[in-house]
Amino acid sequence: ASLKDFGYRPVDHLHHLGWTGKDVTLVHCVLLSAKEIDLLAKSGTAVVHCPSNHMKLAKGVTKVPLLLGRGIPVCLGVDGMDNLFVEMRLELQMQSLANMNPAIMKTETALEMATLHGARAIGAEKDLGSIEVGKKADLVTVALGRAHTSPVLNVLHALIHMAHPGDVDTVVVNGRVAVEGGRVLGV
């Protein structure tokens, strides 16, 4: 419809309207053309990928490894579906299947998409997204070693492939404890 109505594909149309750049985040971006990928890469526009939404609604597969390879910040979103643990897991599974290559994306890439890339998408990577001196103390601890995550042979694998939201033990937001022992404080 965008090509017919405006003479441009969607991202190209947004670019012509001035809606691309480091201060812009586009959601989904499933069926991108090579030109649109170039526009995203050159402009620094971020992309939010929502794998469970794309699968449920049969939207197609965003070429996340290609986008990441071009330096486009791609983060994960839930878009009203499930939770970020599921999205990280599904991202890896979706890309493995779509590319017929189980090693197309590293497990740590899914975690980076849920953390640092999300911070980059909102222009806050200097303050958020990773544990570093000088950044805000936003942390989540996850209790591994439960029946469904055991044995923990690789912590990252257990976190991404086996953990669930109910495994979240502690959440610290800007240095303030918001969840402790799996219980939300102050509610």
C-alpha positions in Angstrom: 0.0 0.0 0.0 2.9 2.4 0.8 4.4 2.0 -2.7 1.0 2.4 -4.4 -0.1 5.3 -2.2 3.1 7.3 -1.8 5.5 6.0 -4.4 8.0 4.6 -1.8 8.4 1.5 0.3 7.6 2.1 4.0 11.1 2.9 5.4 12.0 4.9 2.2 8.8 6.9 2.7 9.6 7.5 6.4 13.1 8.6 5.4 11.7 11.1 2.9 9.5 12.5 5.6 12.6 12.9 7.9 11.6 10.1 10.2 14.9 8.2 10.3 17.9 8.9 12.4 19.6 8.1 15.7 16.6 9.5 17.5 14.1 7.2 15.7 13.2 3.6 16.5 11.1 1.6 14.0 9.2 -1.5 15.1 9.0 -4.8 13.2 10.7 -3.9 9.8 10.0 -7.4 8.5 10.2 -7.2 4.7 13.0 -4.7 4.2 14.5 -4.0 0.8 18.3 -3.6 0.3 17.7 0.1 -0.1 15.7 0.3 3.1 18.5 -1.6 5.0 21.0 0.9 3.6 18.8 3.8 4.8 18.6 2.4 8.3 22.3 1.7 8.5 23.3 5.1 7.2 20.9 7.0 9.3 21.5 5.1 12.5 17.8 4.3 12.9 17.1 1.5 15.5 14.8 -1.4 15.0 12.7 -3.3 17.5 12.1 -6.9 16.6 9.2 -8.8 18.2 9.7 -12.5 17.3 6.6 -14.0 19.0 4.4 -11.3 17.4 5.9 -12.0 14.0 5.3 -15.7 14.3 1.8 -15.5 15.7 0.7 -13.1 13.0 2.8 -14.8 10.3 4.4 -11.5 9.4 7.7 -13.0 8.2 11.2 -13.0 9.5 13.2 -9.8 10.1 16.8 -10.3 8.8 18.2 -9.6 12.2 21.7 -11.0 11.6 22.0 -8.9 8.4 20.8 -5.8 10.2 23.2 -6.3 13.1 26.0 -7.0 10.7 25.3 -3.6 9.1 25.6 -1.9 12.5 21.9 -1.3 12.9 20.9 -1.4 16.6 18.2 -4.1 16.8 16.6 -4.6 20.2 13.8 -6.9 21.4 10.2 -6.0 22.1 7.3 -8.0 23.4 4.5 -6.1 21.6 1.8 -7.4 23.9 2.8 -11.0 23.5 4.6 -12.8 26.3 7.8 -11.8 28.0 11.4 -10.9 27.3 12.8 -14.3 28.3 10.6 -15.9 25.6 11.5 -13.2 23.1 15.3 -13.8 23.6 14.7 -17.5 23.2 12.5 -17.2 20.1 14.9 -14.7 18.5 17.6 -17.3 18.5 15.3 -20.1 17.3 13.6 -18.0 14.6 16.9 -16.9 13.1 18.3 -20.5 13.3 15.4 -21.9 11.4 15.0 -19.1 8.9 18.7 -19.2 8.1 19.0 -23.0 8.4 22.0 -22.4 10.6 21.9 -22.9 14.4 25.0 -20.8 14.8 23.7 -17.7 12.9 23.3 -15.8 16.1 25.2 -16.2 19.4 23.3 -16.6 22.6 24.9 -13.4 24.0 23.5 -11.5 21.0 20.0 -12.2 22.2 20.9 -10.9 25.7 22.5 -7.8 24.1 19.4 -7.2 22.1 17.4 -7.2 25.3 19.7 -4.9 27.2 22.4 -2.8 25.5 20.7 -2.6 22.1 17.5 -1.4 23.8 19.5 1.3 25.6 21.1 2.3 22.3 17.6 2.5 20.6 16.5 5.1 23.1 19.9 7.0 23.1 20.7 5.9 26.6 23.6 3.5 26.2 25.9 5.9 28.2 23.6 5.3 31.2 21.9 2.0 30.7 22.1 -1.4 29.1 25.3 -2.9 30.6 27.0 -3.1 34.0 29.8 -0.5 34.0 31.2 2.1 36.3 29.3 5.3 35.9 26.1 3.8 34.6 22.8 3.7 36.5 22.5 0.7 38.7 19.7 -1.1 36.8 20.1 -4.8 37.5 18.1 -8.0 37.4 19.2 -11.2 39.2 17.7 -14.5 38.1 17.6 -17.6 40.3 19.1 -20.5 38.3 19.6 -24.0 39.7 15.9 -24.7 40.0 14.5 -27.9 38.5 13.7 -26.5 35.1 17.1 -24.8 34.7 19.3 -27.6 36.1 21.9 -28.6 35.7 23.5 -25.2 34.9 26.4 -26.1 32.7 26.5 -22.7 31.1 24.9 -19.7 32.9 24.1 -17.8 29.7 22.5 -20.8 28.1 20.4 -21.5 31.2 19.3 -17.8 31.4 18.3 -17.5 27.7 17.1 -21.0 27.0 15.6 -22.2 30.2 14.7 -19.3 32.6 11.2 -17.8 33.0 10.0 -14.5 34.5 9.1 -16.3 37.7 12.9 -17.0 38.2 13.5 -13.2 38.6 14.7 -12.8 42.2 15.8 -9.2 42.4 15.3 -6.0 40.3 17.2 -2.9 41.0 16.2 0.3 39.2 18.7 3.2 39.4 20.0 1.8 42.6 16.6 1.3 44.2 15.4 -2.3 44.9 12.0 -2.8 43.2 11.8 -6.6 43.5 13.3 -8.7 46.2 13.0 -12.4 46.7 10.6 -12.4 43.7 8.2 -10.0 45.4 7.4 -6.6 44.1 8.1 -4.0 46.8 5.9 -1.0 47.5 2.7 -2.5 45.9 
